[in-house]
Amino acid sequence: MSDPQEPKSEELRRLFWRDEILQLFFWLEGEGFGDLVGPRTLERFMGVDTEASVVHLEQLAEDGVASHWETSATGPARRVYRLTGAGRRALDESAASLAETQTVVAAYLVRHTSLAPGREASNDGRTAPPGARSRAGSGRPDHASTRPAKSQPATLDA
């Protein structure tokens, strides 16, 4: 059985890892770990094996959101990556998209939890069936009422 969180298509997997790795760049820098990321960093923080890390980081470099170069202060040269201006813009766009999604979800929840048209709350806070009126203080619907139930319009105040 496959992991339900794992994207199903190659393109979705690529986008998923792109966003995850860009967020890791941002987090590492913000936490004071520096702005250079290598394959071992992805392995350590994200559980991605070294081979896959190289593929993901090279893809980010090809996309122009990360730059790479070889370093060799001591020992053999190793490739490290840094966010580019385009990478920072991609992070900003991702954050703006998530904020917009959050706003849409919040508006939906407000609408969903407010009274639906044709329904009204009974005295005990439950929703009465359409056309039913609550008997004062009893919390039970008054089916003998001939007046239709009034509904309150839903508001989108978030």
PyMOL commands that set and color helices and strands:
alter all, ss='L'
color gray80, all
select helices_A, chain A and resi 10-30+39-46+50-63+85-113
alter helices_A, ss='H'
color red, helices_A
select strands_A, chain A and resi 66-71+78-83+120-121+127-128+133-134+141-142
alter strands_A, ss='S'
color yellow, strands_A
deselect
rebuild
show_as cartoon
